[in-house]
C-alpha cells in the first residue's frame, strides 16, 4: 500500500470509512481561514473540535466502569493458580484504569484549550466589529 505524500492533516468530522470520500476543506466547512489573530481554524472547526474531544473523553469515562471490574477481579476458585491469575488480572485492570484516567484528563484539557481559543476568537471578532463600527458611514 502506497503512503500518501505530504503531511497528515486533521480533518474534523471526516470519516474515511463513510460513503462520502470528499474530506472537509478550509477549516471544516470549506470556508477559507484568513490569517491574523493567530487562528488556524475557523470558528465552526473550533466548535467541532470541542465536541469531538468531549465525546472522546466521555467514551474513555464509559470504559472506566469496565476497567474497574477488571481491577477488582476475584479468583474463581481457592487454589493457587486462580489466586495468582486474579492478582495479575487486577494489576492489568489497575494499569488500564490509570491509563483511561490519563486519557480522560488529556481529552478534557484539549477541549478546554479549544474553548479558550473560541473565547479569543470571539474577542477578536468583537474588536474587529468595534473598529468597523467606529468608521464613518458612507464614502469620504
LOVEX-318097 format. One record per atom (N, C-alpha, C, O): atom name; y, x, z. Coordinates in Angstrom, 3 decimals, decimal comma. Layout:
<recs>
{'CA' {Y X Z}}
...
</recs>
This chain:
<recs>
{'N' {-1,173 0,849 0,000}}
{'CA' {0,000 0,000 0,000}}
{'C' {1,232 0,892 0,000}}
{'O' {1,341 1,807 0,816}}
{'N' {2,146 0,630 -0,900}}
{'CA' {3,361 1,437 -1,020}}
{'C' {4,340 1,081 0,091}}
{'O' {4,465 -0,077 0,488}}
{'N' {5,020 2,095 0,575}}
{'CA' {6,035 1,897 1,604}}
{'C' {7,365 1,639 0,916}}
{'O' {7,752 2,407 0,035}}
{'N' {8,087 0,566 1,294}}
{'CA' {9,367 0,290 0,646}}
{'C' {10,368 1,407 0,931}}
{'O' {10,355 2,025 1,996}}
{'N' {11,237 1,647 -0,054}}
{'CA' {12,259 2,671 0,112}}
{'C' {13,410 2,133 0,951}}
{'O' {13,591 0,922 1,073}}
{'N' {14,190 3,053 1,532}}
{'CA' {15,354 2,659 2,312}}
{'C' {15,002 2,433 3,767}}
{'O' {13,837 2,498 4,157}}
{'N' {16,012 2,170 4,554}}
{'CA' {15,808 1,946 5,978}}
{'C' {15,504 0,479 6,235}}
{'O' {16,029 -0,397 5,547}}
{'N' {14,656 0,208 7,227}}
{'CA' {14,358 -1,192 7,538}}
{'C' {15,612 -1,890 8,064}}
{'O' {16,419 -1,287 8,771}}
{'N' {15,761 -3,133 7,718}}
{'CA' {16,920 -3,919 8,134}}
{'C' {16,433 -5,127 8,916}}
{'O' {15,528 -5,839 8,479}}
{'N' {17,034 -5,352 10,068}}
{'CA' {16,692 -6,541 10,847}}
{'C' {17,211 -7,767 10,118}}
{'O' {18,372 -7,809 9,711}}
{'N' {16,368 -8,749 9,955}}
{'CA' {16,746 -9,967 9,260}}
{'C' {16,478 -11,149 10,176}}
{'O' {15,370 -11,684 10,177}}
{'N' {17,476 -11,573 10,962}}
{'CA' {17,260 -12,662 11,913}}
{'C' {16,779 -13,931 11,233}}
{'O' {17,293 -14,328 10,187}}
{'N' {15,803 -14,548 11,832}}
{'CA' {15,312 -15,821 11,329}}
{'C' {14,392 -15,697 10,123}}
{'O' {13,838 -16,703 9,680}}
{'N' {14,209 -14,493 9,576}}
{'CA' {13,373 -14,329 8,393}}
{'C' {11,926 -14,150 8,797}}
{'O' {11,598 -13,284 9,608}}
{'N' {11,069 -14,968 8,231}}
{'CA' {9,637 -14,889 8,487}}
{'C' {8,969 -14,425 7,197}}
{'O' {8,855 -15,204 6,251}}
{'N' {8,517 -13,148 7,141}}
{'CA' {7,929 -12,655 5,900}}
{'C' {6,671 -13,411 5,499}}
{'O' {6,251 -13,335 4,344}}
{'N' {6,062 -14,136 6,428}}
{'CA' {4,873 -14,907 6,119}}
{'C' {5,187 -16,310 5,601}}
{'O' {4,272 -17,065 5,273}}
{'N' {6,468 -16,663 5,524}}
{'CA' {6,827 -18,014 5,094}}
{'C' {6,739 -18,141 3,577}}
{'O' {6,610 -17,148 2,860}}
{'N' {6,810 -19,372 3,110}}
{'CA' {6,764 -19,654 1,681}}
{'C' {7,995 -19,073 0,996}}
{'O' {7,903 -18,545 -0,112}}
{'N' {9,142 -19,170 1,655}}
{'CA' {10,392 -18,657 1,109}}
{'C' {10,411 -17,137 1,259}}
{'O' {10,410 -16,627 2,379}}
{'N' {10,427 -16,425 0,163}}
{'CA' {10,380 -14,966 0,211}}
{'C' {11,774 -14,342 0,129}}
{'O' {11,892 -13,117 0,121}}
{'N' {12,823 -15,147 0,068}}
{'CA' {14,182 -14,611 -0,023}}
{'C' {14,751 -14,439 1,381}}
{'O' {15,021 -15,425 2,065}}
{'N' {14,933 -13,196 1,813}}
{'CA' {15,478 -12,976 3,155}}
{'C' {16,966 -13,313 3,206}}
{'O' {17,645 -13,266 2,180}}
{'N' {17,480 -13,655 4,390}}
{'CA' {18,910 -13,890 4,520}}
{'C' {19,673 -12,602 4,204}}
{'O' {19,135 -11,505 4,355}}
{'N' {20,902 -12,736 3,775}}
{'CA' {21,700 -11,548 3,436}}
{'C' {23,105 -11,672 3,996}}
{'O' {23,595 -12,782 4,206}}
{'N' {23,757 -10,539 4,239}}
{'CA' {25,152 -10,522 4,681}}
{'C' {25,349 -11,276 5,970}}
{'O' {25,829 -12,409 5,935}}
{'N' {25,006 -10,714 7,094}}
{'CA' {24,952 -11,488 8,327}}
{'C' {23,620 -12,197 8,270}}
{'O' {22,618 -11,578 7,915}}
{'N' {23,570 -13,465 8,604}}
{'CA' {22,298 -14,158 8,496}}
{'C' {22,344 -15,282 7,497}}
{'O' {21,300 -15,823 7,131}}
{'N' {23,506 -15,645 7,050}}
{'CA' {23,605 -16,834 6,209}}
{'C' {24,323 -16,572 4,891}}
{'O' {24,854 -17,495 4,273}}
{'N' {24,337 -15,292 4,456}}
{'CA' {24,891 -14,969 3,161}}
{'C' {26,380 -14,698 3,155}}
{'O' {26,934 -14,382 2,102}}
{'N' {27,043 -14,809 4,280}}
{'CA' {28,476 -14,562 4,344}}
{'C' {28,719 -13,073 4,493}}
{'O' {28,212 -12,465 5,436}}
{'N' {29,488 -12,457 3,581}}
{'CA' {29,776 -11,036 3,750}}
{'C' {30,560 -10,812 5,042}}
{'O' {31,449 -11,592 5,384}}
{'N' {30,223 -9,752 5,744}}
{'CA' {30,890 -9,447 7,011}}
{'C' {31,971 -8,412 6,754}}
{'O' {31,682 -7,295 6,324}}
{'N' {33,213 -8,784 7,019}}
{'CA' {34,334 -7,863 6,820}}
{'C' {34,304 -6,784 7,897}}
{'O' {33,913 -7,036 9,036}}
{'N' {34,718 -5,588 7,522}}
{'CA' {34,800 -4,504 8,500}}
{'C' {35,997 -4,760 9,403}}
{'O' {36,957 -5,424 9,011}}
{'N' {35,929 -4,237 10,590}}
{'CA' {37,038 -4,389 11,524}}
{'C' {36,544 -4,956 12,826}}
{'O' {35,532 -5,656 12,861}}
{'N' {37,235 -4,667 13,880}}
{'CA' {36,933 -5,129 15,232}}
{'C' {35,559 -4,657 15,697}}
{'O' {35,080 -5,117 16,733}}
{'N' {34,912 -3,755 14,966}}
{'CA' {33,667 -3,163 15,392}}
{'C' {32,445 -4,057 15,245}}
{'O' {31,403 -3,738 15,817}}
{'N' {32,517 -5,143 14,519}}
{'CA' {31,391 -6,059 14,411}}
{'C' {30,511 -5,709 13,227}}
{'O' {31,005 -5,411 12,139}}
{'N' {29,200 -5,746 13,445}}
{'CA' {28,237 -5,518 12,377}}
{'C' {27,597 -6,823 11,940}}
{'O' {27,027 -6,895 10,851}}
{'N' {27,679 -7,857 12,768}}
{'CA' {27,064 -9,146 12,471}}
{'C' {28,139 -10,224 12,461}}
{'O' {29,143 -10,132 13,169}}
{'N' {27,907 -11,248 11,642}}
{'CA' {28,813 -12,389 11,692}}
{'C' {28,474 -13,237 12,924}}
{'O' {27,460 -13,007 13,584}}
{'N' {29,310 -14,195 13,219}}
{'CA' {29,135 -14,999 14,432}}
{'C' {27,817 -15,761 14,432}}
{'O' {27,150 -15,850 15,463}}
{'N' {27,437 -16,312 13,277}}
{'CA' {26,171 -17,061 13,186}}
{'C' {24,983 -16,154 13,495}}
{'O' {24,031 -16,579 14,150}}
{'N' {25,034 -14,912 13,027}}
{'CA' {23,946 -13,972 13,296}}
{'C' {23,872 -13,659 14,781}}
{'O' {22,781 -13,586 15,345}}
{'N' {25,024 -13,472 15,422}}
{'CA' {25,037 -13,201 16,865}}
{'C' {24,392 -14,347 17,636}}
{'O' {23,607 -14,113 18,556}}
{'N' {24,718 -15,581 17,266}}
{'CA' {24,101 -16,741 17,927}}
{'C' {22,582 -16,732 17,716}}
{'O' {21,819 -17,009 18,641}}
{'N' {22,155 -16,412 16,492}}
{'CA' {20,729 -16,364 16,176}}
{'C' {20,027 -15,276 17,001}}
{'O' {18,923 -15,488 17,504}}
{'N' {20,671 -14,120 17,135}}
{'CA' {20,084 -13,029 17,916}}
{'C' {19,955 -13,406 19,388}}
{'O' {18,943 -13,100 20,018}}
{'N' {20,962 -14,061 19,936}}
{'CA' {20,883 -14,505 21,333}}
{'C' {19,696 -15,440 21,503}}
{'O' {18,922 -15,301 22,450}}
{'N' {19,552 -16,390 20,589}}
{'CA' {18,444 -17,344 20,658}}
{'C' {17,098 -16,634 20,555}}
{'O' {16,181 -16,925 21,324}}
{'N' {16,976 -15,707 19,613}}
{'CA' {15,703 -15,019 19,431}}
{'C' {15,327 -14,175 20,645}}
{'O' {14,166 -14,176 21,054}}
{'N' {16,292 -13,451 21,232}}
{'CA' {15,983 -12,639 22,412}}
{'C' {15,620 -13,514 23,594}}
{'O' {14,726 -13,167 24,366}}
{'N' {16,297 -14,646 23,752}}
{'CA' {15,971 -15,550 24,865}}
{'C' {14,585 -16,167 24,684}}
{'O' {13,830 -16,307 25,646}}
{'N' {14,256 -16,536 23,442}}
{'CA' {12,928 -17,106 23,184}}
{'C' {11,833 -16,081 23,442}}
{'O' {10,783 -16,415 23,991}}
{'N' {12,076 -14,838 23,048}}
{'CA' {11,090 -13,794 23,286}}
{'C' {10,914 -13,554 24,786}}
{'O' {9,791 -13,375 25,260}}
{'N' {12,018 -13,549 25,531}}
{'CA' {11,932 -13,392 26,991}}
{'C' {11,115 -14,531 27,597}}
{'O' {10,331 -14,306 28,519}}
{'N' {11,291 -15,749 27,089}}
{'CA' {10,541 -16,892 27,605}}
{'C' {9,053 -16,763 27,287}}
{'O' {8,210 -17,132 28,104}}
{'N' {8,730 -16,239 26,105}}
{'CA' {7,320 -16,038 25,764}}
{'C' {6,672 -15,051 26,724}}
{'O' {5,554 -15,274 27,189}}
{'N' {7,372 -13,960 27,021}}
{'CA' {6,835 -12,990 27,991}}
{'C' {6,716 -13,617 29,376}}
{'O' {5,753 -13,352 30,096}}
{'N' {7,679 -14,441 29,751}}
{'CA' {7,626 -15,111 31,050}}
{'C' {6,417 -16,041 31,112}}
{'O' {5,722 -16,097 32,126}}
{'N' {6,170 -16,767 30,028}}
{'CA' {4,999 -17,645 29,973}}
{'C' {3,699 -16,844 30,105}}
{'O' {2,747 -17,301 30,737}}
{'N' {3,665 -15,661 29,512}}
{'CA' {2,472 -14,811 29,581}}
{'C' {2,223 -14,283 30,995}}
{'O' {1,092 -13,941 31,339}}
{'N' {3,263 -14,218 31,804}}
{'CA' {3,114 -13,705 33,167}}
{'C' {2,122 -14,527 33,991}}
{'O' {1,418 -13,972 34,834}}
{'N' {2,055 -15,834 33,762}}
{'CA' {1,115 -16,681 34,508}}
{'C' {-0,326 -16,217 34,279}}
{'O' {-1,121 -16,142 35,216}}
{'N' {-0,646 -15,910 33,030}}
{'CA' {-1,993 -15,436 32,715}}
{'C' {-2,219 -14,027 33,271}}
{'O' {-3,309 -13,706 33,746}}
{'N' {-1,195 -13,205 33,206}}
{'CA' {-1,311 -11,836 33,718}}
{'C' {-1,526 -11,847 35,226}}
{'O' {-2,278 -11,025 35,750}}
{'N' {-0,875 -12,767 35,924}}
{'CA' {-1,060 -12,876 37,383}}
{'C' {-2,514 -13,218 37,718}}
{'O' {-3,063 -12,725 38,704}}
{'N' {-3,126 -14,059 36,895}}
{'CA' {-4,535 -14,406 37,124}}
{'C' {-5,421 -13,171 36,961}}
{'O' {-6,377 -12,984 37,714}}
{'N' {-5,108 -12,347 35,994}}
{'CA' {-5,881 -11,109 35,800}}
{'C' {-5,653 -10,162 36,972}}
{'O' {-6,583 -9,510 37,447}}
{'N' {-4,400 -10,093 37,435}}
{'CA' {-4,050 -9,170 38,525}}
{'C' {-4,657 -9,580 39,862}}
{'O' {-4,699 -8,774 40,791}}
{'N' {-5,124 -10,816 39,973}}
{'CA' {-5,719 -11,281 41,234}}
{'C' {-7,197 -11,653 41,058}}
{'O' {-7,747 -12,436 41,833}}
{'N' {-7,829 -11,079 40,030}}
{'CA' {-9,240 -11,386 39,747}}
{'C' {-10,123 -11,033 40,934}}
{'O' {-9,931 -10,013 41,598}}
{'N' {-11,095 -11,902 41,184}}
{'CA' {-12,057 -11,666 42,265}}
{'C' {-13,418 -11,382 41,639}}
{'O' {-13,708 -11,860 40,542}}
{'N' {-14,238 -10,622 42,318}}
{'CA' {-15,562 -10,326 41,762}}
{'C' {-16,424 -11,590 41,721}}
{'O' {-16,325 -12,438 42,608}}
{'N' {-17,273 -11,719 40,686}}
{'CA' {-18,132 -12,895 40,599}}
{'C' {-19,282 -12,850 41,594}}
{'O' {-19,835 -13,890 41,952}}
{'N' {-19,640 -11,671 42,034}}
{'CA' {-20,752 -11,536 42,969}}
{'C' {-20,410 -10,545 44,067}}
{'O' {-19,317 -9,979 44,088}}
{'N' {-21,349 -10,339 44,976}}
{'CA' {-21,114 -9,447 46,103}}
{'C' {-21,661 -8,040 45,891}}
{'O' {-21,520 -7,189 46,769}}
{'N' {-22,285 -7,779 44,740}}
{'CA' {-22,838 -6,443 44,517}}
{'C' {-21,731 -5,463 44,125}}
{'O' {-20,615 -5,857 43,785}}
{'N' {-22,069 -4,197 44,182}}
{'CA' {-21,104 -3,118 43,940}}
{'C' {-20,469 -3,221 42,556}}
{'O' {-19,251 -3,092 42,434}}
{'N' {-21,253 -3,445 41,529}}
{'CA' {-20,748 -3,470 40,157}}
{'C' {-19,689 -4,559 39,975}}
{'O' {-18,680 -4,332 39,307}}
{'N' {-19,905 -5,713 40,552}}
{'CA' {-18,933 -6,803 40,422}}
{'C' {-17,618 -6,446 41,096}}
{'O' {-16,540 -6,703 40,559}}
{'N' {-17,719 -5,847 42,283}}
{'CA' {-16,508 -5,482 43,012}}
{'C' {-15,702 -4,436 42,287}}
{'O' {-14,476 -4,527 42,215}}
{'N' {-16,383 -3,433 41,743}}
{'CA' {-15,682 -2,367 41,033}}
{'C' {-15,068 -2,900 39,738}}
{'O' {-13,957 -2,518 39,373}}
{'N' {-15,779 -3,767 39,058}}
{'CA' {-15,259 -4,363 37,834}}
{'C' {-14,000 -5,181 38,139}}
{'O' {-13,015 -5,094 37,407}}
{'N' {-14,027 -5,962 39,198}}
{'CA' {-12,871 -6,772 39,571}}
{'C' {-11,686 -5,878 39,948}}
{'O' {-10,541 -6,187 39,617}}
{'N' {-11,964 -4,769 40,642}}
{'CA' {-10,883 -3,849 41,029}}
{'C' {-10,202 -3,278 39,786}}
{'O' {-8,975 -3,220 39,710}}
{'N' {-11,014 -2,857 38,811}}
{'CA' {-10,449 -2,322 37,571}}
{'C' {-9,688 -3,399 36,794}}
{'O' {-8,648 -3,128 36,195}}
{'N' {-10,217 -4,609 36,812}}
{'CA' {-9,533 -5,723 36,148}}
{'C' {-8,189 -5,994 36,809}}
{'O' {-7,194 -6,240 36,129}}
{'N' {-8,164 -5,947 38,162}}
{'CA' {-6,897 -6,163 38,879}}
{'C' {-5,882 -5,070 38,542}}
{'O' {-4,700 -5,357 38,349}}
{'N' {-6,338 -3,823 38,470}}
{'CA' {-5,425 -2,725 38,108}}
{'C' {-4,835 -2,949 36,714}}
{'O' {-3,644 -2,737 36,490}}
{'N' {-5,674 -3,374 35,800}}
{'CA' {-5,198 -3,667 34,452}}
{'C' {-4,196 -4,824 34,479}}
{'O' {-3,169 -4,778 33,801}}
{'N' {-4,500 -5,855 35,260}}
{'CA' {-3,602 -7,002 35,382}}
{'C' {-2,268 -6,626 35,996}}
{'O' {-1,220 -7,113 35,572}}
{'N' {-2,310 -5,756 37,000}}
{'CA' {-1,063 -5,306 37,622}}
{'C' {-0,196 -4,538 36,624}}
{'O' {1,023 -4,704 36,597}}
{'N' {-0,832 -3,696 35,805}}
{'CA' {-0,093 -2,963 34,777}}
{'C' {0,491 -3,928 33,752}}
{'O' {1,606 -3,728 33,272}}
{'N' {-0,256 -4,966 33,419}}
{'CA' {0,222 -5,967 32,471}}
{'C' {1,408 -6,731 33,048}}
{'O' {2,398 -6,953 32,352}}
{'N' {1,319 -7,135 34,312}}
{'CA' {2,427 -7,842 34,961}}
{'C' {3,678 -6,972 34,950}}
{'O' {4,771 -7,450 34,643}}
{'N' {3,516 -5,694 35,285}}
{'CA' {4,657 -4,774 35,291}}
{'C' {5,275 -4,665 33,900}}
{'O' {6,494 -4,738 33,749}}
{'N' {4,431 -4,489 32,888}}
{'CA' {4,927 -4,358 31,514}}
{'C' {5,638 -5,631 31,054}}
{'O' {6,686 -5,561 30,413}}
{'N' {5,071 -6,789 31,378}}
{'CA' {5,702 -8,048 30,978}}
{'C' {7,043 -8,238 31,672}}
{'O' {8,004 -8,690 31,050}}
{'N' {7,118 -7,897 32,960}}
{'CA' {8,398 -7,996 33,671}}
{'C' {9,449 -7,085 33,048}}
{'O' {10,615 -7,464 32,934}}
{'N' {9,037 -5,884 32,646}}
{'CA' {9,972 -4,969 31,988}}
{'C' {10,438 -5,539 30,655}}
{'O' {11,611 -5,416 30,302}}
{'N' {9,533 -6,158 29,920}}
{'CA' {9,897 -6,747 28,633}}
{'C' {10,828 -7,945 28,801}}
{'O' {11,767 -8,120 28,026}}
{'N' {10,567 -8,760 29,807}}
{'CA' {11,457 -9,892 30,088}}
{'C' {12,861 -9,375 30,400}}
{'O' {13,847 -9,881 29,865}}
{'N' {12,944 -8,372 31,263}}
{'CA' {14,248 -7,811 31,628}}
{'C' {14,958 -7,238 30,401}}
{'O' {16,161 -7,435 30,229}}
{'N' {14,218 -6,532 29,554}}
{'CA' {14,812 -5,949 28,351}}
{'C' {15,351 -7,039 27,425}}
{'O' {16,478 -6,943 26,939}}
{'N' {14,550 -8,069 27,185}}
{'CA' {14,974 -9,159 26,297}}
{'C' {16,191 -9,884 26,851}}
{'O' {17,120 -10,199 26,107}}
{'N' {16,191 -10,151 28,155}}
{'CA' {17,344 -10,821 28,770}}
{'C' {18,588 -9,943 28,669}}
{'O' {19,687 -10,449 28,444}}
{'N' {18,420 -8,628 28,836}}
{'CA' {19,533 -7,704 28,706}}
{'C' {20,089 -7,704 27,279}}
{'O' {21,305 -7,692 27,084}}
{'N' {19,204 -7,718 26,291}}
{'CA' {19,649 -7,755 24,899}}
{'C' {20,397 -9,055 24,606}}
{'O' {21,422 -9,039 23,924}}
{'N' {19,897 -10,170 25,113}}
{'CA' {20,586 -11,447 24,911}}
{'C' {21,980 -11,397 25,525}}
{'O' {22,939 -11,891 24,932}}
{'N' {22,098 -10,800 26,713}}
{'CA' {23,407 -10,680 27,365}}
{'C' {24,361 -9,832 26,538}}
{'O' {25,553 -10,132 26,467}}
{'N' {23,850 -8,778 25,912}}
{'CA' {24,701 -7,923 25,075}}
{'C' {25,265 -8,721 23,900}}
{'O' {26,436 -8,570 23,550}}
{'N' {24,442 -9,561 23,297}}
{'CA' {24,927 -10,355 22,172}}
{'C' {25,869 -11,461 22,633}}
{'O' {26,794 -11,823 21,906}}
{'N' {25,650 -11,998 23,821}}
{'CA' {26,595 -12,973 24,376}}
{'C' {27,942 -12,289 24,606}}
{'O' {28,991 -12,866 24,318}}
{'N' {27,915 -11,065 25,122}}
{'CA' {29,148 -10,293 25,316}}
{'C' {29,832 -10,054 23,978}}
{'O' {31,051 -10,184 23,866}}
{'N' {29,041 -9,702 22,955}}
{'CA' {29,608 -9,494 21,623}}
{'C' {30,240 -10,777 21,097}}
{'O' {31,286 -10,736 20,449}}
{'N' {29,606 -11,921 21,375}}
{'CA' {30,199 -13,198 20,958}}
{'C' {31,539 -13,423 21,636}}
{'O' {32,467 -13,950 21,021}}
{'N' {31,648 -13,024 22,906}}
{'CA' {32,922 -13,142 23,613}}
{'C' {33,984 -12,269 22,975}}
{'O' {35,134 -12,683 22,832}}
{'N' {33,594 -11,040 22,584}}
{'CA' {34,539 -10,143 21,906}}
{'C' {34,914 -10,707 20,542}}
{'O' {36,062 -10,603 20,109}}
{'N' {33,943 -11,300 19,875}}
{'CA' {34,179 -11,918 18,573}}
{'C' {35,210 -13,028 18,718}}
{'O' {36,157 -13,113 17,935}}
{'N' {35,021 -13,879 19,725}}
{'CA' {35,949 -14,991 19,961}}
{'C' {37,338 -14,468 20,308}}
{'O' {38,339 -15,030 19,865}}
{'N' {37,407 -13,394 21,101}}
{'CA' {38,693 -12,809 21,463}}
{'C' {39,401 -12,265 20,229}}
{'O' {40,604 -12,468 20,060}}
{'N' {38,651 -11,566 19,356}}
{'CA' {39,233 -11,026 18,127}}
{'C' {39,707 -12,154 17,220}}
{'O' {40,776 -12,051 16,618}}
{'N' {38,929 -13,228 17,114}}
{'CA' {39,332 -14,377 16,308}}
{'C' {40,595 -15,022 16,859}}
{'O' {41,495 -15,387 16,103}}
{'N' {40,657 -15,160 18,176}}
{'CA' {41,830 -15,769 18,811}}
{'C' {43,067 -14,912 18,576}}
{'O' {44,144 -15,434 18,287}}
{'N' {42,915 -13,605 18,700}}
{'CA' {44,027 -12,688 18,466}}
{'C' {44,516 -12,801 17,026}}
{'O' {45,722 -12,859 16,787}}
{'N' {43,603 -12,832 16,072}}
{'CA' {43,970 -12,954 14,662}}
{'C' {44,669 -14,287 14,401}}
{'O' {45,638 -14,347 13,643}}
{'N' {44,181 -15,346 15,024}}
{'CA' {44,800 -16,661 14,857}}
{'C' {46,225 -16,664 15,394}}
{'O' {47,122 -17,238 14,777}}
{'N' {46,436 -16,022 16,546}}
{'CA' {47,776 -15,950 17,131}}
{'C' {48,731 -15,161 16,250}}
{'O' {49,895 -15,534 16,103}}
{'N' {48,243 -14,065 15,661}}
{'CA' {49,084 -13,262 14,768}}
{'C' {49,474 -14,086 13,547}}
{'O' {50,631 -14,068 13,127}}
{'N' {48,522 -14,800 12,982}}
{'CA' {48,806 -15,633 11,814}}
{'C' {49,779 -16,745 12,171}}
{'O' {50,694 -17,037 11,401}}
{'N' {49,594 -17,365 13,323}}
{'CA' {50,478 -18,459 13,720}}
{'C' {51,899 -18,002 13,998}}
{'O' {52,824 -18,814 13,962}}
{'N' {52,093 -16,715 14,276}}
{'CA' {53,439 -16,201 14,537}}
{'C' {54,192 -15,889 13,245}}
{'O' {55,394 -15,626 13,278}}
{'N' {53,500 -15,918 12,118}}
{'CA' {54,153 -15,637 10,831}}
{'C' {55,014 -16,840 10,436}}
{'O' {54,653 -17,984 10,710}}
{'N' {56,154 -16,573 9,790}}
{'CA' {56,997 -17,693 9,336}}
{'C' {56,264 -18,467 8,249}}
{'O' {55,493 -17,903 7,473}}
{'N' {56,522 -19,767 8,212}}
{'CA' {55,871 -20,606 7,202}}
{'C' {56,574 -20,477 5,885}}
{'O' {57,771 -20,196 5,828}}
{'N' {55,839 -20,680 4,839}}
{'CA' {56,425 -20,655 3,505}}
{'C' {56,591 -19,242 2,972}}
{'O' {56,243 -18,265 3,635}}
{'N' {57,118 -19,154 1,786}}
{'CA' {57,325 -17,867 1,146}}
{'C' {58,680 -17,302 1,556}}
{'O' {59,647 -18,048 1,707}}
{'N' {58,749 -16,009 1,732}}
{'CA' {60,025 -15,388 2,073}}
{'C' {60,524 -14,513 0,983}}
{'O' {61,591 -13,913 1,113}}
</recs>
